[in-house]
Amino acid sequence: MIKKDTFLKLNFNNYRRNFQIYKDILWVGLPASCEEVIYSIVGICFNYLIMMTAGTTEVAIFTVVWRFVSIAFLPCMGIGISTVTVSGVAYGARNIQNFRISLNYSTLLSLIITAIVCAIFFVFAYPISHAFNFISGNPAMITRTAEVLRIMVFYNLFVSFGATAVYVYQAVGSGFKSMSLTLLREIILSVGLAYLFAIVFRWRIFGIYFGAIVRMILGCFIGFICIVIFEEKFRKEVESLLKS
């Protein structure tokens, strides 16, 4: 209020419509919105498979555990959102060094924080499960929640690689590539492997959890390999521009 330079003042008199900007925004925004729909579809499929193989009690346990899985993902999401800005600026400026630094640092930082959170959940799985199941007062349910939580911490262990790939693709304006990685990881690998292990191999509920962990590891590393290949192409593009 005193300096009058710490806020943005909008003046629509200077507004000039540019449909290319609308297109660029929607090219990233629409796929990002579709990714949220994909997550919801996967959640429905998992609940159905769990109910088929283990019953409604296991669905309730999975719902509690999934909250902690979501909490463990929050650091990756926060760092990923900031990576969109930093990587986008570096990409627009054709600064390969800053682009590579943002990619490496975001992946490493997300991995370290996620590993710490997962370790805490693994060590204190029983007290956490007891705190969130105190109403039921069912020792068997508390123990089962702790067991599932200790299994599912491995679900998020390598999510930093996949999250970095998704957010960097959004930063460079490739929203549909980002959505394709999510579609591969969540629908094709997730539901496919869960059905394969649980129903076809008859591993039942363990197969669902095992399939979820395997698909996350595979999907994340596939996504990270894709973004590393993109980075290499970007480096060659910058080098060719500097030579010309």
Secondary structure, 3 states (H helix, E strand, C coil): CCCCCCCCCCCHHHCCCCHHHHHHHHHHHHHHHHHHHHHHHHHHHHHHHHHHHHCHHHHHHHHHHHHHHHHHHHHHHHHHHHHHHHHHHHHHCCCHHHHHHHHHHHHHHHHHHHHHHHHHHHHCHHHHHHHHCCCCCCHHHHHHHHHHHHHHHHHCCCHHHHHHHHHHHHHCCCHHHHHHHHHHHHHHHHHHHHHHHHHHCCCHHHHHHHHHHHHHHHHHHHHHHHHHHHHHHHHHHHHHHHHC
